[in-house]
Amino acid sequence: MYHPQHTILLNVEEEHLDYYKNLAEIEAVYGQLLDQTRGLIFYCADDPNAARICAAKPQAISYGEGPSAVYRFQTVLSKAFRSQFKVFHNEKWLGDFTLNVPGKHNISNATAVVALATELGVGVEKIAEAFESFRGARRRFEVKYRSDNYMVVDDYGHHPSEIRATISTALGLGANRLFVLFQPHRYNPARWLEE
């Protein structure tokens, strides 16, 4: 098992149910990881499961869009492949940031990075500079083809919030129609699309 210096916990959901029996078993593993974290724990306050298992930890710091987050983001612009947002620390404005990837989920993840970097003493200018050069990760809303009429995107979303984030991001691009081809690893993920 890992013994990280610091941990960023994005979300806790039912996934890998071919290995874990249920959400309680998944939460127990995350609880062990958090207990083995030597430094700070950053968790998304917008995710109810992550908030529930992290909030009582003395070294835990929340981030997210909601008003209860210690590091809170506010979206300024999320359009095409550019996202601009502001980050506040306990209601104090820290800075403006730009990502060259779409989607609110990417803004949320970037806010976790802002929180960790800030707590480690990295200046806002350095963080903003790093974001400007980030072009995304392979198989995370990766554009495979683009023309005036069509765009084909590959995304490896494999649990509920990733699938919802991918669809939401695609809808946010202003397409007239959206076709989703989904290949589940097991039967469980197909059920999430019905919810």
N, CA, C and O of each residue as an XYZ file, in Angstrom:
780
protein
N       0.846     -1.184      0.000
C       0.000      0.000      0.000
C       0.888      1.243      0.000
O       2.007      1.228      0.514
N       0.372      2.296     -0.577
C       1.108      3.549     -0.690
C       1.207      4.267      0.654
O       0.339      4.132      1.516
N       2.280      5.028      0.810
C       2.472      5.907      1.960
C       2.837      7.290      1.411
O       3.986      7.716      1.521
N       1.864      7.991      0.822
C       2.183      9.258      0.151
C       2.517     10.373      1.130
O       2.114     10.368      2.293
N       3.279     11.334      0.597
C       3.545     12.545      1.366
C       2.252     13.355      1.469
O       1.871     13.788      2.557
N       1.583     13.556      0.337
C       0.311     14.283      0.288
C      -0.646     13.505     -0.612
O      -0.212     12.753     -1.485
N      -1.938     13.687     -0.399
C      -2.944     12.999     -1.200
C      -3.977     13.992     -1.706
O      -4.430     14.871     -0.973
N      -4.344     13.835     -2.988
C      -5.484     14.555     -3.554
C      -6.535     13.496     -3.869
O      -6.282     12.565     -4.633
N      -7.706     13.647     -3.279
C      -8.800     12.698     -3.490
C      -9.903     13.397     -4.270
O     -10.593     14.272     -3.745
N     -10.063     13.003     -5.531
C     -11.036     13.643     -6.416
C     -12.457     13.206     -6.111
O     -13.359     14.035     -5.994
N     -12.655     11.894     -5.982
C     -13.990     11.374     -5.701
C     -13.884      9.933     -5.220
O     -12.862      9.271     -5.400
N     -14.953      9.473     -4.612
C     -15.046      8.093     -4.141
C     -16.381      7.557     -4.640
O     -17.442      8.027     -4.231
N     -16.318      6.567     -5.528
C     -17.526      6.022     -6.131
C     -17.419      4.518     -6.274
O     -16.353      3.929     -6.093
N     -18.546      3.915     -6.602
C     -18.564      2.481     -6.887
C     -17.873      2.255     -8.225
O     -18.413      2.592     -9.279
N     -16.696      1.692     -8.173
C     -15.977      1.330     -9.384
C     -15.124      0.105     -9.078
O     -14.896     -0.233     -7.917
N     -14.667     -0.537    -10.106
C     -13.869     -1.762     -9.958
C     -14.608     -2.787     -9.094
O     -14.025     -3.429     -8.220
N     -15.902     -2.919     -9.363
C     -16.712     -3.852     -8.582
C     -16.439     -5.310     -8.943
O     -17.033     -6.223     -8.369
N     -15.546     -5.517     -9.890
C     -15.064     -6.864    -10.146
C     -14.058     -7.273     -9.069
O     -13.767     -8.456     -8.897
N     -13.534     -6.286     -8.351
C     -12.555     -6.528     -7.294
C     -13.141     -6.221     -5.914
O     -12.974     -7.001     -4.977
N     -13.826     -5.083     -5.794
C     -14.426     -4.680     -4.527
C     -15.889     -5.110     -4.488
O     -16.578     -5.099     -5.508
N     -16.347     -5.483     -3.314
C     -17.719     -5.970     -3.167
C     -18.739     -4.833     -3.249
O     -19.803     -4.991     -3.850
N     -18.411     -3.685     -2.643
C     -19.366     -2.586     -2.580
C     -18.642     -1.287     -2.224
O     -17.421     -1.266     -2.064
N     -19.409     -0.213     -2.104
C     -18.833      1.094     -1.795
C     -18.148      1.098     -0.431
O     -17.113      1.745     -0.271
N     -18.692      0.402      0.540
C     -18.079      0.360      1.876
C     -16.664     -0.208      1.816
O     -15.772      0.268      2.518
N     -16.459     -1.220      0.982
C     -15.130     -1.810      0.836
C     -14.167     -0.827      0.160
O     -12.995     -0.743      0.529
N     -14.666     -0.096     -0.818
C     -13.853      0.922     -1.504
C     -13.470      2.031     -0.517
O     -12.321      2.471     -0.489
N     -14.431      2.476      0.285
C     -14.166      3.530      1.265
C     -13.150      3.071      2.301
O     -12.341      3.874      2.767
N     -13.177      1.802      2.666
C     -12.206      1.284      3.640
C     -10.787      1.375      3.087
O      -9.854      1.694      3.823
N     -10.621      1.096      1.794
C      -9.297      1.193      1.173
C      -8.835      2.649      1.134
O      -7.678      2.949      1.428
N      -9.747      3.549      0.770
C      -9.397      4.967      0.780
C      -9.071      5.434      2.203
O      -8.148      6.223      2.404
N      -9.827      4.949      3.182
C      -9.548      5.302      4.574
C      -8.147      4.883      4.981
O      -7.453      5.623      5.680
N      -7.729      3.707      4.550
C      -6.370      3.235      4.848
C      -5.327      4.138      4.177
O      -4.314      4.482      4.786
N      -5.581      4.516      2.921
C      -4.670      5.425      2.226
C      -4.552      6.750      2.973
O      -3.451      7.270      3.152
N      -5.675      7.289      3.402
C      -5.663      8.567      4.121
C      -4.915      8.441      5.442
O      -4.193      9.358      5.832
N      -5.077      7.323      6.129
C      -4.358      7.095      7.391
C      -2.857      6.998      7.165
O      -2.075      7.310      8.063
N      -2.448      6.571      5.978
C      -1.026      6.404      5.669
C      -0.417      7.650      5.033
O       0.778      7.670      4.739
N      -1.223      8.688      4.817
C      -0.719      9.930      4.239
C       0.012     10.712      5.316
O      -0.553     11.014      6.367
N       1.265     11.036      5.055
C       2.103     11.712      6.053
C       1.813     13.212      6.147
O       1.964     13.809      7.213
N       1.408     13.805      5.060
C       1.203     15.246      5.026
C      -0.259     15.619      4.896
O      -1.115     15.140      5.641
N      -0.522     16.482      3.933
C      -1.860     17.035      3.753
C      -2.732     16.162      2.861
O      -2.244     15.446      1.987
N      -4.022     16.242      3.107
C      -5.030     15.549      2.297
C      -5.929     16.621      1.696
O      -6.518     17.425      2.418
N      -6.030     16.627      0.368
C      -6.917     17.555     -0.331
C      -8.064     16.741     -0.896
O      -7.842     15.753     -1.596
N      -9.287     17.148     -0.598
C     -10.450     16.392     -1.056
C     -11.484     17.322     -1.658
O     -11.609     18.483     -1.267
N     -12.226     16.786     -2.624
C     -13.256     17.561     -3.298
C     -14.502     17.636     -2.420
O     -15.167     16.628     -2.180
N     -14.805     18.828     -1.952
C     -15.975     19.042     -1.094
C     -17.279     18.828     -1.857
O     -18.330     18.652     -1.240
N     -17.226     18.842     -3.191
C     -18.425     18.647     -4.006
C     -18.803     17.170     -4.123
O     -19.915     16.850     -4.543
N     -17.896     16.276     -3.759
C     -18.176     14.845     -3.800
C     -18.579     14.391     -2.405
O     -17.751     14.417     -1.494
N     -19.831     13.975     -2.210
C     -20.300     13.659     -0.856
C     -19.522     12.528     -0.171
O     -19.303     12.582      1.039
N     -19.107     11.523     -0.916
C     -18.365     10.420     -0.296
C     -16.963     10.852      0.123
O     -16.506     10.521      1.218
N     -16.282     11.592     -0.751
C     -14.944     12.086     -0.404
C     -15.032     13.018      0.803
O     -14.207     12.937      1.713
N     -16.024     13.895      0.811
C     -16.184     14.834      1.926
C     -16.457     14.087      3.232
O     -15.919     14.447      4.279
N     -17.278     13.069      3.171
C     -17.630     12.318      4.379
C     -16.422     11.610      4.982
O     -16.258     11.607      6.202
N     -15.569     11.006      4.141
C     -14.456     10.250      4.717
C     -13.229     11.114      5.021
O     -12.329     10.683      5.742
N     -13.193     12.326      4.474
C     -12.016     13.176      4.681
C     -12.211     14.305      5.691
O     -11.259     14.699      6.365
N     -13.408     14.821      5.804
C     -13.643     16.054      6.569
C     -13.140     15.983      8.004
O     -12.698     17.000      8.538
N     -13.189     14.827      8.644
C     -12.782     14.720     10.046
C     -11.269     14.577     10.219
O     -10.773     14.636     11.343
N     -10.534     14.390      9.126
C      -9.080     14.256      9.224
C      -8.475     15.623      9.531
O      -8.787     16.602      8.853
N      -7.612     15.701     10.545
C      -7.073     17.020     10.931
C      -6.227     17.695      9.853
O      -6.139     18.922      9.821
N      -5.610     16.919      8.977
C      -4.752     17.505      7.944
C      -5.478     17.652      6.609
O      -4.838     17.875      5.582
N      -6.812     17.531      6.612
C      -7.590     17.586      5.378
C      -7.986     19.017      5.030
O      -8.381     19.799      5.894
N      -7.872     19.338      3.744
C      -8.226     20.653      3.213
C      -9.155     20.425      2.020
O      -8.842     19.640      1.125
N     -10.293     21.111      2.013
C     -11.267     20.920      0.941
C     -11.036     21.891     -0.208
O     -10.489     22.981     -0.040
N     -11.474     21.452     -1.377
C     -11.487     22.306     -2.561
C     -12.765     21.982     -3.329
O     -13.369     20.931     -3.116
N     -13.172     22.870     -4.210
C     -14.361     22.606     -5.018
C     -15.053     23.880     -5.429
O     -14.511     24.978     -5.296
N     -16.260     23.717     -5.930
C     -17.044     24.863     -6.393
C     -17.982     25.377     -5.316
O     -18.329     26.558     -5.307
N     -18.392     24.514     -4.418
C     -19.365     24.882     -3.396
C     -18.820     25.849     -2.360
O     -17.606     25.964     -2.189
N     -19.705     26.538     -1.674
C     -19.301     27.578     -0.716
C     -18.548     27.049      0.505
O     -17.871     27.824      1.181
N     -18.645     25.763      0.803
C     -17.965     25.212      1.976
C     -16.492     24.902      1.728
O     -15.755     24.630      2.675
N     -16.052     24.938      0.473
C     -14.671     24.583      0.138
C     -13.687     25.647      0.618
O     -13.943     26.844      0.487
N     -12.578     25.208      1.166
C     -11.511     26.130      1.592
C     -10.879     26.779      0.367
O     -10.683     27.994      0.343
N     -10.557     25.981     -0.652
C     -10.101     26.487     -1.945
C     -11.281     26.339     -2.897
O     -11.688     25.223     -3.219
N     -11.827     27.461     -3.345
C     -13.053     27.442     -4.140
C     -12.785     28.044     -5.514
O     -12.137     29.083     -5.638
N     -13.297     27.372     -6.544
C     -13.153     27.918     -7.893
C     -14.452     28.537     -8.355
O     -15.541     28.169     -7.915
N     -14.302     29.482     -9.250
C     -15.439     30.131     -9.891
C     -15.118     30.174    -11.378
O     -14.123     30.772    -11.787
N     -15.959     29.540    -12.183
C     -15.738     29.498    -13.627
C     -16.044     30.859    -14.231
O     -17.099     31.444    -13.988
N     -15.110     31.345    -15.012
C     -15.305     32.604    -15.717
C     -15.741     32.320    -17.147
O     -16.666     32.950    -17.660
N     -15.067     31.362    -17.788
C     -15.351     31.017    -19.168
C     -15.001     29.554    -19.384
O     -13.899     29.115    -19.058
N     -15.931     28.817    -19.927
C     -15.656     27.432    -20.308
C     -16.224     27.264    -21.696
O     -17.421     27.039    -21.869
N     -15.350     27.375    -22.690
C     -15.800     27.429    -24.069
C     -14.785     26.715    -24.941
O     -13.577     26.923    -24.821
N     -15.301     25.869    -25.821
C     -14.457     25.097    -26.728
C     -13.349     24.424    -25.923
O     -13.634     23.626    -25.030
N     -12.116     24.728    -26.220
C     -11.016     24.056    -25.521
C     -10.242     25.042    -24.651
O      -9.015     24.992    -24.576
N     -10.968     25.922    -24.008
C     -10.336     26.903    -23.123
C     -11.239     27.114    -21.915
O     -12.440     27.342    -22.055
N     -10.654     27.037    -20.750
C     -11.398     27.255    -19.507
C     -10.662     28.301    -18.686
O      -9.472     28.158    -18.404
N     -11.368     29.338    -18.309
C     -10.795     30.365    -17.444
C     -11.548     30.340    -16.126
O     -12.773     30.221    -16.103
N     -10.807     30.453    -15.024
C     -11.443     30.381    -13.722
C     -10.644     31.156    -12.693
O      -9.456     31.431    -12.866
N     -11.336     31.499    -11.614
C     -10.734     32.189    -10.474
C     -10.667     31.198     -9.318
O     -11.521     30.318     -9.202
N      -9.668     31.335     -8.472
C      -9.576     30.507     -7.270
C      -9.503     31.425     -6.059
O      -8.772     32.416     -6.040
N     -10.291     31.060     -5.043
C     -10.326     31.794     -3.785
C      -9.863     30.871     -2.667
O     -10.142     29.672     -2.685
N      -9.159     31.430     -1.703
C      -8.769     30.691     -0.497
C      -9.457     31.365      0.677
O      -9.134     32.497      1.036
N     -10.411     30.654      1.272
C     -11.207     31.250      2.359
C     -11.740     32.626      1.970
O     -11.592     33.589      2.722
N     -12.349     32.712      0.813
C     -12.969     33.929      0.280
C     -11.976     34.984     -0.194
O     -12.392     36.019     -0.715
N     -10.674     34.751     -0.027
C      -9.668     35.695     -0.536
C      -9.256     35.245     -1.930
O      -8.876     34.091     -2.131
N      -9.332     36.160     -2.891
C      -8.973     35.843     -4.272
C      -7.486     35.526     -4.350
O      -6.646     36.310     -3.908
N      -7.172     34.355     -4.925
C      -5.769     33.963     -5.114
C      -5.255     34.356     -6.487
O      -4.140     34.860     -6.621
N      -6.080     34.121     -7.516
C      -5.627     34.433     -8.863
C      -6.565     33.906     -9.920
O      -7.515     33.178     -9.635
N      -6.275     34.294    -11.159
C      -7.009     33.834    -12.327
C      -6.141     32.818    -13.058
O      -4.922     32.971    -13.143
N      -6.784     31.778    -13.586
C      -6.060     30.704    -14.246
C      -6.747     30.339    -15.549
O      -7.950     30.544    -15.711
N      -5.963     29.792    -16.485
C      -6.481     29.343    -17.768
C      -5.992     27.926    -18.037
O      -4.814     27.613    -17.863
N      -6.914     27.086    -18.461
C      -6.580     25.725    -18.896
C      -6.909     25.610    -20.374
O      -7.893     26.184    -20.840
N      -6.106     24.883    -21.102
C      -6.363     24.650    -22.514
C      -7.034     23.298    -22.730
O      -6.796     22.619    -23.729
N      -7.870     22.927    -21.780
C      -8.708     21.729    -21.872
C     -10.101     22.125    -21.392
O     -10.237     22.994    -20.530
N     -11.133     21.495    -21.943
C     -12.497     21.873    -21.579
C     -13.008     21.117    -20.362
O     -12.447     20.096    -19.965
N     -14.076     21.634    -19.781
C     -14.822     20.904    -18.768
C     -14.627     21.381    -17.350
O     -13.517     21.678    -16.910
N     -15.750     21.444    -16.644
C     -15.734     21.857    -15.240
C     -14.929     20.879    -14.380
O     -14.286     21.285    -13.412
N     -14.965     19.593    -14.734
C     -14.199     18.603    -13.973
C     -12.698     18.899    -14.035
O     -11.979     18.667    -13.063
N     -12.224     19.413    -15.177
C     -10.811     19.782    -15.275
C     -10.500     21.018    -14.440
O      -9.417     21.127    -13.864
N     -11.441     21.943    -14.375
C     -11.262     23.118    -13.510
C     -11.200     22.677    -12.052
O     -10.369     23.169    -11.288
N     -12.066     21.762    -11.667
C     -12.064     21.253    -10.296
C     -10.735     20.582     -9.962
O     -10.150     20.836     -8.909
N     -10.259     19.716    -10.873
C      -8.983     19.043    -10.644
C      -7.834     20.045    -10.567
O      -6.925     19.897     -9.750
N      -7.881     21.063    -11.424
C      -6.839     22.092    -11.400
C      -6.871     22.865    -10.084
O      -5.825     23.277     -9.581
N      -8.053     23.061     -9.530
C      -8.162     23.750     -8.239
C      -7.490     22.930     -7.137
O      -6.898     23.495     -6.218
N      -7.580     21.609     -7.225
C      -6.863     20.746     -6.270
C      -5.360     20.976     -6.382
O      -4.654     21.012     -5.373
N      -4.875     21.130     -7.606
C      -3.450     21.391     -7.830
C      -3.072     22.764     -7.268
O      -2.017     22.920     -6.652
N      -3.936     23.752     -7.483
C      -3.684     25.092     -6.924
C      -3.575     25.001     -5.404
O      -2.681     25.600     -4.806
N      -4.480     24.256     -4.785
C      -4.476     24.111     -3.324
C      -3.176     23.469     -2.843
O      -2.527     23.989     -1.935
N      -2.797     22.353     -3.440
C      -1.572     21.661     -3.033
C      -0.351     22.547     -3.255
O       0.475     22.707     -2.357
N      -0.236     23.121     -4.446
C       0.927     23.956     -4.752
C       1.002     25.167     -3.825
O       2.084     25.527     -3.360
N      -0.129     25.787     -3.557
C      -0.152     26.949     -2.659
C       0.298     26.555     -1.258
O       1.094     27.257     -0.634
N      -0.212     25.435     -0.769
C       0.173     24.978      0.568
C       1.662     24.626      0.638
O       2.269     24.692      1.708
N       2.248     24.252     -0.503
C       3.680     23.937     -0.547
C       4.536     25.173     -0.799
O       5.763     25.088     -0.841
N       3.876     26.335     -0.970
C       4.618     27.581     -1.137
C       4.928     27.969     -2.562
O       5.732     28.873     -2.788
N       4.314     27.312     -3.534
C       4.520     27.673     -4.937
C       3.687     28.915     -5.242
O       2.515     28.980     -4.871
N       4.270     29.883     -5.903
C       3.581     31.123     -6.225
C       2.515     30.952     -7.294
O       2.607     30.064     -8.142
N       1.514     31.801     -7.247
C       0.390     31.757     -8.184
C       0.872     31.904     -9.628
O       0.334     31.257    -10.526
N       1.879     32.748     -9.858
C       2.377     32.956    -11.218
C       2.941     31.664    -11.805
O       2.706     31.362    -12.975
N       3.671     30.911    -11.012
C       4.244     29.630    -11.467
C       3.142     28.617    -11.771
O       3.218     27.882    -12.755
N       2.131     28.587    -10.929
C       1.011     27.658    -11.145
C       0.301     28.017    -12.448
O       0.029     27.142    -13.269
N       0.001     29.299    -12.639
C      -0.690     29.757    -13.851
C       0.138     29.448    -15.096
O      -0.410     29.046    -16.122
N       1.430     29.631    -15.012
C       2.330     29.338    -16.138
C       2.290     27.848    -16.492
O       2.264     27.488    -17.669
N       2.286     26.997    -15.485
C       2.221     25.554    -15.732
C       0.900     25.167    -16.393
O       0.886     24.333    -17.298
N      -0.208     25.762    -15.954
C      -1.510     25.468    -16.551
C      -1.558     25.898    -18.011
O      -2.134     25.198    -18.843
N      -0.961     27.036    -18.328
C      -0.974     27.546    -19.700
C      -0.334     26.548    -20.664
O      -0.745     26.453    -21.821
N       0.661     25.811    -20.197
C       1.362     24.872    -21.080
C       0.726     23.481    -21.106
O       1.117     22.640    -21.916
N      -0.246     23.229    -20.231
C      -0.876     21.908    -20.164
C      -1.854     21.732    -21.322
O      -2.714     22.585    -21.542
N      -1.728     20.643    -22.056
C      -2.577     20.391    -23.222
C      -3.457     19.158    -23.045
O      -4.045     18.679    -24.015
N      -3.555     18.641    -21.836
C      -4.423     17.501    -21.589
C      -3.663     16.193    -21.536
O      -2.476     16.121    -21.851
N      -4.381     15.163    -21.130
C      -3.811     13.829    -20.999
C      -4.365     12.932    -22.102
O      -5.474     13.143    -22.594
N      -3.603     11.964    -22.469
C      -4.035     11.007    -23.483
C      -5.317     10.300    -23.026
O      -5.435      9.896    -21.869
N      -6.268     10.156    -23.947
C      -7.554      9.494    -23.729
C      -8.445     10.210    -22.710
O      -9.351      9.593    -22.151
N      -8.211     11.461    -22.468
C      -9.100     12.292    -21.659
C      -9.589     13.425    -22.555
O      -8.927     14.453    -22.701
N     -10.751     13.218    -23.144
C     -11.335     14.130    -24.123
C     -10.309     14.456    -25.210
O     -10.102     15.613    -25.577
N      -9.686     13.409    -25.702
C      -8.649     13.531    -26.736
C      -9.314     13.582    -28.111
O     -10.015     12.650    -28.504
N      -9.092     14.660    -28.826
C      -9.676     14.827    -30.155
C      -8.908     13.946    -31.134
O      -7.699     14.091    -31.315
N      -9.645     13.028    -31.760
C      -9.051     12.109    -32.732
C      -9.244     12.595    -34.164
O      -8.431     12.302    -35.041
N     -10.325     13.341    -34.396
C     -10.628     13.856    -35.732
C     -11.458     15.125    -35.571
O     -12.316     15.217    -34.693
N     -11.186     16.094    -36.429
C     -11.964     17.328    -36.393
C     -12.075     17.892    -37.802
O     -11.080     17.994    -38.519
N     -13.294     18.258    -38.194
C     -13.535     18.944    -39.459
C     -14.549     20.050    -39.179
O     -14.900     20.298    -38.025
N     -15.012     20.708    -40.225
C     -16.020     21.760    -40.045
C     -17.349     21.192    -39.555
O     -18.132     21.896    -38.919
N     -17.600     19.920    -39.851
C     -18.897     19.320    -39.539
C     -18.871     18.308    -38.401
O     -19.898     18.074    -37.765
N     -17.722     17.707    -38.135
C     -17.669     16.603    -37.176
C     -16.437     16.708    -36.268
O     -15.411     17.292    -36.616
N     -16.598     16.123    -35.119
C     -15.456     15.957    -34.223
C     -15.610     14.599    -33.546
O     -16.696     14.244    -33.088
N     -14.522     13.849    -33.488
C     -14.502     12.556    -32.821
C     -13.559     12.672    -31.629
O     -12.401     13.069    -31.762
N     -14.091     12.313    -30.454
C     -13.336     12.450    -29.209
C     -13.242     11.088    -28.534
O     -14.214     10.333    -28.505
N     -12.072     10.780    -27.994
C     -11.859      9.545    -27.235
C     -11.696      9.917    -25.767
O     -10.945     10.830    -25.426
N     -12.403      9.206    -24.909
C     -12.274      9.459    -23.476
C     -12.404      8.138    -22.729
O     -13.268      7.315    -23.030
N     -11.532      7.959    -21.758
C     -11.489      6.716    -20.991
C     -12.297      6.819    -19.701
O     -11.940      6.186    -18.708
N     -13.356      7.586    -19.691
C     -14.202      7.683    -18.505
C     -14.777      6.325    -18.164
O     -15.414      5.696    -19.009
N     -14.566      5.859    -16.946
C     -15.034      4.516    -16.621
C     -15.794      4.416    -15.306
O     -16.077      3.309    -14.848
N     -16.127      5.525    -14.699
C     -17.057      5.478    -13.574
C     -18.024      6.646    -13.698
O     -17.787      7.553    -14.496
N     -19.108      6.647    -12.929
C     -20.231      7.567    -13.185
C     -19.857      9.033    -13.372
O     -20.299      9.653    -14.340
N     -19.060      9.602    -12.480
C     -18.787     11.033    -12.621
C     -17.918     11.321    -13.833
O     -18.062     12.386    -14.434
N     -17.022     10.422    -14.218
C     -16.211     10.628    -15.423
C     -17.079     10.577    -16.674
O     -16.915     11.390    -17.583
N     -17.994      9.630    -16.719
C     -18.876      9.513    -17.877
C     -19.769     10.748    -17.978
O     -19.934     11.309    -19.061
N     -20.342     11.169    -16.857
C     -21.181     12.377    -16.862
C     -20.368     13.607    -17.251
O     -20.858     14.453    -17.999
N     -19.134     13.722    -16.758
C     -18.289     14.879    -17.076
C     -17.958     14.917    -18.566
O     -17.967     15.986    -19.175
N     -17.668     13.771    -19.149
C     -17.355     13.710    -20.575
C     -18.556     14.135    -21.412
O     -18.412     14.926    -22.345
N     -19.728     13.623    -21.089
C     -20.937     13.978    -21.833
C     -21.264     15.459    -21.648
O     -21.620     16.141    -22.609
N     -21.145     15.953    -20.428
C     -21.405     17.368    -20.145
C     -20.446     18.269    -20.920
O     -20.855     19.291    -21.472
N     -19.177     17.889    -20.960
C     -18.178     18.670    -21.694
C     -18.505     18.681    -23.182
O     -18.422     19.726    -23.827
N     -18.874     17.528    -23.731
C     -19.227     17.451    -25.157
C     -20.444     18.323    -25.457
O     -20.466     19.034    -26.462
N     -21.450     18.271    -24.592
C     -22.636     19.108    -24.790
C     -22.293     20.587    -24.710
O     -22.902     21.406    -25.398
N     -21.321     20.932    -23.874
C     -20.905     22.321    -23.710
C     -20.176     22.900    -24.905
O     -19.958     24.109    -24.970
N     -19.796     22.055    -25.851
C     -19.100     22.543    -27.048
C     -20.062     23.085    -28.089
O     -19.632     23.615    -29.114
N     -21.371     22.957    -27.839
C     -22.373     23.543    -28.722
C     -22.708     22.720    -29.951
O     -23.173     23.272    -30.949
N     -22.488     21.426    -29.907
C     -22.811     20.571    -31.053
C     -24.320     20.478    -31.247
O     -25.090     20.551    -30.289
N     -24.723     20.318    -32.490
C     -26.147     20.131    -32.791
C     -26.624     18.751    -32.379
O     -27.752     18.594    -31.913
N     -25.765     17.744    -32.550
C     -26.098     16.374    -32.169
C     -24.881     15.740    -31.513
O     -23.736     16.086    -31.805
N     -25.161     14.808    -30.625
C     -24.097     14.115    -29.911
C     -24.362     12.616    -29.993
O     -25.435     12.149    -29.612
N     -23.394     11.873    -30.483
C     -23.464     10.412    -30.512
C     -22.437      9.893    -29.518
O     -21.269     10.277    -29.570
N     -22.866      9.027    -28.620
C     -21.969      8.463    -27.616
C     -21.858      6.965    -27.851
O     -22.863      6.255    -27.846
N     -20.655      6.493    -28.053
C     -20.368      5.067    -28.138
C     -19.688      4.697    -26.833
O     -18.655      5.265    -26.477
N     -20.262      3.757    -26.136
C     -19.794      3.429    -24.784
C     -19.480      1.944    -24.709
O     -20.330      1.110    -25.021
N     -18.276      1.616    -24.301
C     -17.869      0.219    -24.155
C     -17.557     -0.048    -22.688
O     -16.476      0.300    -22.212
N     -18.490     -0.658    -21.967
C     -18.243     -0.924    -20.547
C     -17.270     -2.092    -20.361
O     -17.209     -3.014    -21.173
N     -16.519     -2.020    -19.270
C     -15.638     -3.139    -18.910
C     -16.468     -4.327    -18.442
O     -16.138     -5.480    -18.718
N     -17.538     -4.031    -17.736
C     -18.438     -5.043    -17.186
C     -19.868     -4.528    -17.362
O     -20.072     -3.449    -17.918
N     -20.845     -5.282    -16.899
C     -22.238     -4.875    -17.044
C     -22.592     -3.693    -16.137
O     -23.493     -2.926    -16.474
N     -21.918     -3.521    -15.006
C     -22.271     -2.471    -14.034
C     -22.282     -1.062    -14.633
O     -23.249     -0.333    -14.411
N     -21.246     -0.638    -15.387
C     -21.252      0.744    -15.894
C     -22.408      1.075    -16.813
O     -22.848      2.224    -16.846
N     -22.916      0.104    -17.562
C     -24.030      0.401    -18.473
C     -25.254      0.862    -17.688
O     -26.052      1.649    -18.196
N     -25.406      0.393    -16.487
C     -26.532      0.786    -15.633
C     -26.441      2.269    -15.267
O     -27.474      2.909    -15.071
N     -25.229      2.833    -15.169
C     -25.059      4.235    -14.785
C     -25.638      5.167    -15.830
O     -26.129      6.246    -15.500
N     -25.584      4.758    -17.087
C     -26.095      5.622    -18.140
C     -27.599      5.784    -18.064
O     -28.145      6.766    -18.567
N     -28.272      4.832    -17.441
C     -29.719      4.898    -17.314
C     -30.137      5.872    -16.209
O     -31.274      6.345    -16.197
N     -29.232      6.168    -15.292
C     -29.576      7.014    -14.137
C     -29.636      8.474    -14.521
O     -29.911      9.324    -13.674
